[in-house]
Structure formats: C-alpha cells, structure tokens
Amino acid sequence: MTRLDELHHLNLGKRVRLHRMMYEHGPGKGKLMILPIDQGLEHGPVDFFPNPPSADPEFQFKLAVKGGYSGIALHLGLAEKYAPKYAGKIPIVLKINGKTRIPPANEPVSPMTGSVEDAVRIGADAIGYTLYVGSPNQVTDFTQFRQVKADAERYGMPIIMWAYPRGEAIDKKGGRNSLFAVDYAARVADELGADVVKLNVPVDDPKTRSMQRAPYDELELSYEERVSKVVKTAGKCLVLFSGGGKTSDEEVIRRAKVCIEQGATGLIFGRNLWQREWDDALAMTKKLKDMMKSL
C-alpha cells in the first residue's frame, strides 16, 4: 500500500487534507473508507427502494458519523442542505461533476455541477471528478479536467478520480469491467494527475477475454492478481475500490479484504452499506473497519 509520506509531489494543502481523512477519521493507519451518495444523481431514486429511509440524506450522514467513516462523497446541493448539521464531524468529498443515466450512454461525459472553489467554501477535504476513459467525448472530458486540476493545485485540494471505462469502443474490447479497461483507467488517472483513483475490481469472463487487446486476451489472472495488477498500474495514485451493487455479507467482506491485502488504500462502498436497514448498516460498517484495522 502506498503511504502518504511517500507522495513527495503533493503540496501542503493536499497533504494536510489527506492526512485528516487517512489518519484522523475512518479506520486510520493510512487507510480510507468513504461512503458515497452520488448515486441519487447518477442512478436515480431507484437505488433507495431497497431501504426507503436511505432516500433521506440524513441516513447517510448519520451512518458516516456514527460509523466513523473517512468521508462522505456527495454533490453540492446535498452538501449545502444537509452537511451544516454535521460540520466538522465528517470530512466531505465534493463531487463536482455528474450526469443522469437517462440519455444514451455510448458517448458519456459528466458536466460540471460544482467547482474546486465550492469545495473550499464548504470546507471539503477532497473533490471527486468522474472521467469516462474511452468515451468519444474524451476531448471535452480531458479539457474540463485540466482546469479542475489547475484549480485543485492552487487551492491545495486532493482529487479523487472516478475513473470509469465507458463507450462503444470499450464495449467492443471486452467491456467496462474487463482487466484491459480497468487497467487502462488506472493508468489514465495517474497520467492526468489524480491523487486518488476510484476503480471497479476487474472481472475475468472467458467469453469476453478474447475481445481484449493483447496481451490481456491471454491473461488468466486470479481475483487477487487482477486487483494487484491495477493497483500497481495506478502508480502514485492511491487506489479506492468500489463496492458496486448490493451483494451478500460474505462477498462484501471477501472483496474488501482482498482489495486491502493487495495494496489498495481503501474502499468506497455505498449501496452495500446504506441499502441495509440501520442496525445492519452499522454492523457491516464495523466489520469492514475492524478488518481494515487488522491489516
């Protein structure tokens, strides 16, 4: 696992904010455990149906504070309306771009919904930026991110990049969750200057493996090896793995344990936590934190 004190390129502001999240909140010991609630914009209200109380952002804020997370990730409107009550109690990762899932997704790009200056104004400790690796709209995306990075450097604000392979070209080369696609996304995050990258764990599907570019089409790697590969590709980007859709308790813990053991800095699990009823969500949070502290 990459340590914060090894990242000598970080300016003081970024270092202070990351230290707060990695050592003063959450599991500590240089690890991150972030609770995202950007799904309301990205997926729509449907994600709250399994646990209706979770439609109220108070649910996630209470869970983040009570469960002792490293931070909560959300868009500006929710931060301005719900965070004041919890000021100083939980670090904020402000998502500054996003989109709905309603338009066709073959040429995705996420427009700006906030700014680095907004993040400073509300006291956030990091910003989140979604970049669609492989999208035909990458010129727009890269150009937009270039300005975000310049602002983040000026204000000392860490950048967490949601690096998501998307688009028809990705689909034709094994799909968004193939090792080729996720590995490429990890490299792009490092190349463009993200400080932390959020990735999905790549899957190995024999049916699509042959579609991937060489030599990925011949790689038969275990779950652990695939995680290790993309962590190494991310270079000096700290790596967070997402939890994806809700799954069994055993799978949540197994997935998280493998990710941390293979060098990830932490987890950014949302639906696998807040789609649970309150007591269950707190219990699973404790299990994940205890596991992370033990490694």
N, C-alpha and C positions, 0 to 999 in steps of 0.2 A: 504493500500500500504506500502510495506517495505521501510523504509528510509535508505539512505546511511549511516547516522551516527549511525544506529543500527547494522551495519555489522562490529562488532569489530574485526572479524577474518581477515579482509582484510589488506594486508601490505600497506605501504605508497604509493608505486608506483601505485598500483591498485586504491587506494582511490583518488589520485590526478587525474588520467586519467578519472575515472568515474565521478568525480566532474565536470571536464571540460565539459563532454558530457551532464550531467544531469542538470547543473545549469548555465553554461556559453554559451551553444548553445541550439538550439531547443526551445521547449516550456518552458524550465526551470522548476523551482519548483520541482526538483527531478524526472522529467519525461523524457522519451526518445522517440524520433521519428526518426527512421533510414530508409534511402532509400537504399534498396538492388539492386544491379545489377549483382548478381552472376548467374542470370537466363540464360545468354548467354552461359555459360558453361553447366549448369545443364539441360536446356531445349533445347538449340539451338537457331538459328536465328529466328525461327518461332514466338517467343514471341514479336518480334519487328514489325511484319507485321501490326498489328492494327494501329501503329503510326510510319511510316518509319523513321522519324528523330530520334527516340529513339535508333536506331541501332548505332548511334554515341555516345559514352560515354560522349561527351561534353554536350549532352542534360541532362543527369542525374547529371553531376557535376554542371551545371548552375542551375538546379532545386534545388539541395541540398543547394547551396549557396544563391540563390535568395529567396528560400522558407524558409530558416533558419532552416534546419534540425539539429538534434543532431549528425548526422554522415552519412556517405555513406559506404556501405559494398560492397566489390569487391575483385577480385583476383589480384595477384601480378603483372601480365603483364599489366593490365589496370591501376593499381596504378602507376607503374613506367612510363607509357607512357602519362597519362592524368592528374595525380594529381599535377605535379610540377607547373602548371599554377595557381593552387588554393591552394598552400601551405599555411597552417595556417588559411585558411578561412573556412574549413570544416573538422571536425575530420574524421579519416579513421578507419574503421573496416576491417582489412585484413583477408579475408577468406584464410585459409592455407591448406585446403583440399577440394576435389571436384571430380566429375565424370561427364561423359556424360550420357544421357539416352538411348544410343544406345544398350549396352549389356543387356541381360536379368536381370531383377531387383529382382529376387527371392532370391539372396544371396548377397545383396549390401554391399559394403564398399567403402569409399572415400579415395583414396590415397593422400598423401601429395603433395601439389602444392606450398608450401611456408613454412616458419618457423617463430617461435617467434622472432628470430634474425632479419629476414627480416622485421618484423613489427616494431621493434625498429629502424632499419636502415632508414626506410621511414617515421618515425615519427608518426606511427599509435597510436591510443588511446585504441584500443582493437583488439583482434583476434576473428575470427569466426571459429568454428570447427563443422562439421556435423558428428553426431553419429547416426547410424541406430539401434534403440532399437528393439531387437527381431530378428535381422539378424543372420543366421547361422555363419556369419563371425565375430561375436562379440569378439572372442578371439583376432583377428587381430586388430579390432577397439579399444577395451579396452586397449590393449598393446600400440598401437600407441598414444592414448590419454594420457596414463600415462606419456610418455615422454614429450608430449606437455604441460601438467600441470606442470611438473617439471621445464621446461624452462620458463613458464609463471610466476611461483612463483619467480624464480631467477631474471627475468627482470622486475617484477612488472607490468605485462601486464594482464588486465582483459580478461577473457574467456567468450565469448558468444557461447553457445552450441546450434546448430540447432539440437534439439532432435526429430528425425523423426522415428516413428514406421514403420518398413518395414519387408518384408519377408513372406514366405508362412505360417509360424506359426501365424503371426499376422492376415493374411487374414482369417485364419480358426477360429479366435477368435473375429470376429466382424469387422475387417478391421482397416486400419491405422488411421482413424479419429474417431473410437469408443472411448467412455469415458474410457474404460479399457485400451486401447492402449496409449492414450494421457496422462492419469493419471500416467501410468507406466513410460512413458518417462519423465514426470516432476520429478518423484522420482529418476530416474536414474541420471538425471542431477545434482540433489542435492547430491546424494551419491558419484558420481565420482569427484565432486569438481568444477563444473562450477560456475561462478559468476552470469551469466545471462543466461536464457534459452529462446529460441525461440520455441513457440508451435503453433499448429493449434487449433482453437476452436473445441472441440469435438462435434460431431453430435449425435442426438438420432434418430436412424432409427429402428422402431419396427421390421422390417424384420431381422435385424442383432443383435438386442439386446439379443435375446435368445442364440446367439453363444458366448457371452462374459462370462468370468468366473464369478462365484458367488462371491460377491453379485451384481456385475454390471448387471447381466442379469435381475435383478428385479428392478433396479433403473430407475424411470421415472422422470428425472430432467428437469427443465426449462432451457432455454438458459443461463439465468443469473446464475442458480445454478451450471450448468456444468462448466462455467468459474470460478466461485468462488472455486469449488472443486479442480481444477487443480492448481490454484494459491496457495491454502493452501498446497497442496501436494508438491509443489516446495520448500517449506520451506524457507531457507535463500538465495535462488536463486531469483534474480529479474526476473520478467516474461515479455517477449515481445510476443504479439500475431501477427501472420502473417495475411496478407490480402487475400492470395490465388488469384485465378483468378479474372479478372475484373468483377465487378458487378455494380448494379445501385448506383447512388449517395446516395439515401436514405439508402440503405443497408450498404454502406461503413460507413456512419456516425453512424448508429444504432449499427453496430458491434463494432466500435471503442469506442463508448460511454459506452456500456455495459462492455467492457473489462476494461476500466479505472475505472468505478464505482465499479467493483468487485475486485479491488485490483491490477491489472496489473501495472507495472512500465511504460509501453509504447507500442508502435506499431512499427512493421517493415513491412510497406506496400510498395510494389514495383509496380507490374503491374497495380494495381488500381490507381496509380498516373502517372507513365511515359508512360503508354499506351494511355494516353489522349494527345490531342494537347496542345501546350504550355500554352495558356491562361487558359484553363480548368484545367490543372495540377496545375498551381499556385493557382487558385481559390479553388480547393479541398484541397490543402495543407493548405491554410489559414483557411478554415472551420474546418479542423481537429485540427490545432494548437489552434484556438480560443476555441474550445470545451475542449481541454486538459487543457488549462489555466484556464478555468472556474470551473474545478472540483478540 
